[in-house]
Amino acid sequence: MSNGKPQHRNKYVRFTSNVLRSGGIINDAICFLAAYLLTVLVYKAWYGYYYDVRLHSTAVIVMAINFFLIRISRDAYSAFRGQGDDLGSGTFIDFLVAVTLTGFTVLQFGEIGDLSRRFTLIFLTICFVLLIFTRLAFRRIVWISMRQGIIGQRVAIYGADRDVTSRLLELLEIERLPHINIIGFADDRKTRVETGMIGRFPYLGGFEELLELARRGMLDQLIVALPLVKQERLDRIIEELSRGAIDICIMPREFLVLRDRYRVNYIGSLPVLSVWQQPVRDFDGILKEIQDRSLALLGLIALSPLLLATCLAIKLESRGPILFRQKRLGFNNLEIEVLKFRSMYTDRQDESGEERTRKGDTRVTRVGRLIRRTSIDELQQLWNVLRGEMSLVGPRPHALAMKVGDAYYHDAVRGYGARHRVKPGITGLAQVRGLRGEIDTIERAKQRVEYDIYYIENWSPLLDMRIILETLFKLVWDRNAY
């Protein structure tokens, strides 16, 4: 008994996201083992040549050790990243470095001549494919396990007011973390509490209600989101809530007020919050340029019959040029001339972009409706990519006079200019998250910018590839394009 209330035994097993680290290591170990066994089967079935089993198995073991040492040294297994970024962030580079180190090791021992090139190529291909696709499966398993209540952190938010709580809930929703289950929000100050729901999240109560949830095993973590909290009150909150077997963390003011994302860096031994820095730079910038231009060139070659057919269809239906050119904002807020297939009647076009395209817009031709619905009108922007003005993936470039509601985009959405820190893209994260087509409210405009900023801060080559694949899928199923 305590405080006159009976204490109930916790019936729930607390199985939180800490298990993901071990699960990730086990997943990769299985990948290396499975890749080796599959390579042996494929090699024997296709070629049947003799190979040194001892040498090749040893090389695989050395490579696996190198890979794990690199990943662990970077703390790459510590936790899931938002938006599925853990699927590819650093994996390709880590794999490449592990291959290089293993190659030098084999060369140092004078065994390089006995290493089968065919066996090596088959193994590396199978292993890398397994590392990527098993991560997709692993993430899916985590989603299902969380929904079944087997795994996952049940999280509550203790917020200062409805606006702060809504802001944090919005940011967590964007992260799409598979192991986080937000069960609701709380506040103990009766004069400030607004009961009811925030979206789909319920009001849970105050300290006592949170402690009761913790005792019953229904709460694992509490996020304290009080940007302007005094130290005395913060100490009291932590002291009160520390009675429960839950994790307590504080969301820094800088996260909620200054920007969506920051990093903790060090100047010597002094911790500092890096609240603004140039993204996609140095080697990452070179890698993205190579990826963009090579894929754009391949795309133009492969799609040339479709491009020619589109040119012919536009010319046959209506008078005017085949291409539509429009000034838009690009990297570092510089103007660029974006190319598109003309989808409107020439005398009804709006080059400024001030008038939004709406469903059933009479300015759009019949061919125009088809090519806009399937995004064929955007394919000419592959030339913009080859010219270095755009990327395949990035924030969509907006026309200079584009408005949302009655205000210009840059006036209506705070932080809008930050999306110009990278080159604009033909497609982007916002577009594959349901924000393609007409943006007619400030709320949707803010959501689009949120996704753009998230993409900039979490860029990786495989995130680009994932967005490209999702874009192809959306072309068939998306109803928001017209």
N, C-alpha and C positions, 0 to 999 in steps of 0.2 A: 504494500500500500504506500502511496505517496500523494500528499496534498488531498487526502480523502478520496482519491479516485483509484479504482482497481487498475493494475497494470496488466495488459494483455501480452501474451507471448507473441513475438514476431513470427508469423507463419511463413513469411516470404524470405527466400534466399536472395541476398543482395549480390547480384552478378552484374557488375557495371562494365564500362568501356575499357577498363584496364585489361580485360581478357583479349582485346583486339590486338594488342602488341604481340602476345604469344601466338594468337591465331594467324597474324600476318607472317610471322617467322615460319610457322609450320606450313602455311600455304606455299611459301617460296621454296622450302625444302622439298616438299612433295613435287613441285614443278621441276626441279633439277633432277630428281630421281626418275620421275615419269618421262622427262625428255630423254634421258639416257637410255631407258629401256625401250622407248619407242624408236629411238635412233638405231639401236641394235637390230630391232625387228625390220625396220625399213631398209637398212643397209644390207642385211643378209638376204632379204626378199628381192631387192632390185639389183644388187651387184654381186653379192656372194663372195667377194674377195676377202683374203686374209687381212686381218688387222691386229695390231698388238693390243690385246685386251687390257693388260696391266697398264700400259702407257696411257691409253685413252680413258680408262676409268680414273686413273690418278689425276689426269688433266682436268676431268670434270669435277673431281673433289676439290682440287686447288682453286678452280674457278668459282665454285660455290662458296668456298671459304672467303675468297677475295670479295665476292659480291656481298656476303653477309657482313663482313668487317666494314665495308664502305657504307652500307645501309645503316648499321648500328652506330657507326661513328657520327653519322649525320642525324641520329635519332629519328630516322625515317619511319620506324614502326611505332612511334609513340602514340599516335592518335590519328583518327580519320580527319581529313581536311574537308572543308565545305565544297559543295557542288560536285563531289566526286573527284576532286583534284588529286586525291591520293592514288587514283588509278594510274596516273602517268607521271606525276611530278618527280623528276629526277631519276625515274626508273631506267630510261633509255641511257642516260649519261652514266649511271652506276654500272649498268650492264656492259657498256662499251669500255669503261675503265677496267672492269674485272676481266674482260676478254683480253685487253692489251697487257695487263699485268701477267696473266696466265701465259700468254704468248711469249713474253720476255723470259718467264721462268723456264718454259720448255726449251727455248733457244739457249739459255744459259747452261742447261744440262746436256746440250748437244743432241737432243732428241727430235728436233724439228723436222728432220728428214724422214723420220718414221711415222710422223703424224699424218693420218689420212685426211686430205683436203675435203673429200666428199663427206666423210663421216663428220668432220668438224662443221661444215656448212649446214648439214642436215640437223645436227644437234643445236647449233646456235639459232636456227630458224624456229625449230619446234619449241625450244626453251623460251625464247622471247615471246612467242605467241601465247604460250601457256601463262607466262608471268602477267601478261596484260589481261587476257580473258578470264583467268581464274580470279583476278581482282574484281572484275565485274560480277562474277558469280558469288564471291565472298561478300561483296557489298550487298547483293540481293539477299543472301542468307541472313545477314545482319538485320536488314529491313524486316524480313519475315519473323525472325526470332524476337525482335522488339515488339512487333504487333501481337505476338503470341504471349508476351510477358516473360519470355525466357531470359532475355538480356536487355539491357538498356538503362540509362539513367533517367529516373523520373525527377524532373526539374521544376521548381517553382520560382517565381520572380517576386522579390520584395521591392516594390517601386515607390518612388516619391509621389507620383500622380499618374493619371491616366495617359497623359501624353508621353512621359518617359517610358512607361511600361509598354505602350503601343509601339514606340520606336524600337525598343529592344526585341519585342516579339516579331516585328517586321524583319529585323536584321537576322534573327535566328531562323526565320522562315526561308530567307534567301540562302542561308548556308546549306540547308537540306541535309543536315547530319543524320545518318541513319540510326545512330545509337542514342539520340536525345529525344526524350518524350516530355514535352511541356505540358504539365498537368493543370497550370493555372497561375494566378497572381495573388499577392497578399499585401496588406498594409495594416498596421496596428493602430494608426491614429484615426479614431472614429470620426473626427471632424473633417478628415480629408478623403475618407473612403467613399468610393462610388461603387455600389454593389452592381451586380449584373455581369454581363459578358463583355469581353474585348475580343471581337471576332468570334472564334469558336472556343476561347479560353475562359473558364469560369473564375469568379472571385472566391478565394479559399478561406479568407478570414485574416486573423492576426497571429501573434506569437503562439498562443495556446493551441490554435487549430493546426499550425505548422508542426508544433511539437507532437501533437497527437498523431498526425500523419506519419511522422518519423518513427514514433513508437510502434505503430502498426505496420511498419515496413513499406509504407506507400510513398515515401519521399526519400530520395537519395542525395539531392543537391539543391542548395538554395543560392540564387544569384541576387546579391544585394545591389540594386541599381538606384543609387541616390547621388546624383551629380553634385549637389550642394550640401551634403550632409556634414554636420560638425563632428569633430573627433569624439566628443563626449557621447553623442548619440550613437555613433558607429561602435564604440567600445561596449555600450550597453546592449546593442543589438547582438553583437557577437557573443557576449557573455550569456545572454538569455538563450540564444539558439544553440550554443555549444552543449547544452544539456541533452540535445538529441543526437542520435548516431547518424549525422548527416554531414556532407561536405558543405562548407560555406565559402563562397568566393565573392569578390567585389568587382563589379564592372567599373573600370576607371572612368572618371569624368571625361577624359580625352576621347574615349571611344564613342561616347554618346553625344558629345558636344562638338568636338573639333572635326572629326571625320569618321568614316566607316571603319577604317582599318589603320593600325599602326604596328610598328615592330619595336621590340626591346633590343637595343644595341648597346655596345659598350665603348666608351672612350677610356682606354686603359682599363681600370677596374671599376669605373663609374658607370652605372646603368643610366641610359637615356632613352626617351621615347622618340623614335624617328617618326614624325607625323607627316612628312612629305619627302618623297625622293623620286628620282627619275626611274620609271619602270622599264622593263624590256630593254636593257642596255648591255653593253659589252658583248660577250659571246652570245648571250640570249638574242640580242638584236641582229647579229650576223646570222644566227641559226634561223630566225623568223624570216629574214630576207631571202635566204636560200630556199626555205620551204615555200614561201609565197610565190616567188618567181618561177620556180621549177614546176609547181602544181598549176600555176596560171598558164604557162606555156603548154603543158600537157593537156590542160582543159581546152584551150583554143584549138589545138590540133584535133582532139577527139570530138569536139562539138562543132567543127567546121561545117559539116553537112546541115546540122540544125540551124546554125547561124545564117547560112546562105538561104535556106528555106524560109526563115523568118524575114529576111530582107525582101525576098520576092513577094511574100504575103502582104507585107506592109505597103509595098509599092503598088501592088495590084488593087488594094482596097481604097486607098485615099491618096490625094495629092500631098506633096511635101517631102521633106528629107526623110531618110530612113532612120537617122540617129537624132536623138534629142540631147542637147548639151545644156547643162545647168551648173551655175556657180554654187559651190557648197563649201563649208568649212572643213579643213583637213587638219593634218598634224600641226600642232603649235598655233592653232587658230589661223592658219594661212589659207587663202582661197585656192581651191582646185576646181577644174572643169570636169565634172562627172559625166560619163557617157552612158546613155541608155537607148534601147530601141524605142522609137516613137510609138506611143500607145494612145495618143489623143489626136483629134483633128487639129491641124496646124493653126487654124484661126481661133482655137479655144484654149490653147496652152497657156500656162502661167509659169513663166520662167523664174519668177521671184520665189515661188513656193509658198506664198502667203495663203492661197486658197487650198485647203486640204482636199484630197480625193476621198469621196464618200461612196458608199455602196450604191450601185445603180447610177453612178455619175454619167450624165449624158455627154460629157466631153470625151469619154473613152470610146474608141472604135471597137468593132467586134473582134478583130484580131488583137486589139489592145487588151480586151478583157481576158482573153486566153493567155497571152504572154505575161500579163500581170499576175494572174491567178497561179501560174506555174513558175513565176520569177524568171522567165526567159528574157524579159526586158532588161534584167540586171546583168546578163552575161557579158555585155559589151564592157562592163567594168573590169573584166580580166585584162583589158588593155591598160586601164588605170593602174592595175597591180604590176604589170610588166614595166610601166613607166616609173614605178616607185612612188606613186602618189597615194596608193591604197594598199591594204592587205586583204587577203581572203577572209580573215576573221578579225573583227574589231567592232567598235561602236559604229553604228550606221551614220554616214555623213548627212547632216541636215541642210536644207536650203537656207540661204541667208535671211530670208524674211519669214521663216516657218514659225507658226504660232500654235499655242495650245490654249484654248479658250480665247480670251481677248488679249493675251500677253505673249510677247516673244518668248521663245524657249529659254533663252539665257536669263531672262528676267523672272520667269515663272518658277524655275527650278533652281534651288540653291545648290552650288557646287557643279553646275552644268559644265563650266569650262574645263573641269578636270578630265573630262572624257576625251579632250583633244591632246592629251599627253602621249598618245600613240596614234598611228595612222588609222584612219577609218577603214571599215571592212565592208565586204559585199554582204556578209551575214554576221550575226553576233549572238552572244549569249541571251540577250533580251528577246531576240526574234524566236529562238527555239524554246523560250519559256512562256510563250503565249502572248507576247507583246509586239507581234507583227501587224502591219496594217495601220488603220486610222488610230491615232492617239488623241482622243477628244476631251479628255479630262486631265487636270493637273495631277491628280493622284496616279493615273496611269503613266503620265510623263515622268513623275518622280520614280516610279517603279522601274521604268526603262533605264533611267540614269543610274539607279542603284545597281542594276545588273551590269551595266557598262563599267562602272567603277570596280565592281567585284572582279570582272574579267581582267581588267588591267592589273589589279593587285595580285592575281593568282594565275597569271599566264603560264602556260607550258605548251610545248609542241603537241603533246597528246591531248591536251584540252582543246586545242584548235581542231585536231582531227575528229574528236568527239562531236564538236559543234557542227563540223561539216557533215558528218554522218547523220546527225539529228536534223539538220537542215534538209537533207535529201528526203528523210522520212516525213517531215512537216509539209513538203511540197505536195504530198498526196493527201494528207489528212487535215491540214490547216484550213479553217473556214474564215480566218480573219483577213485574208488577202483578197483584194479586188481592185 
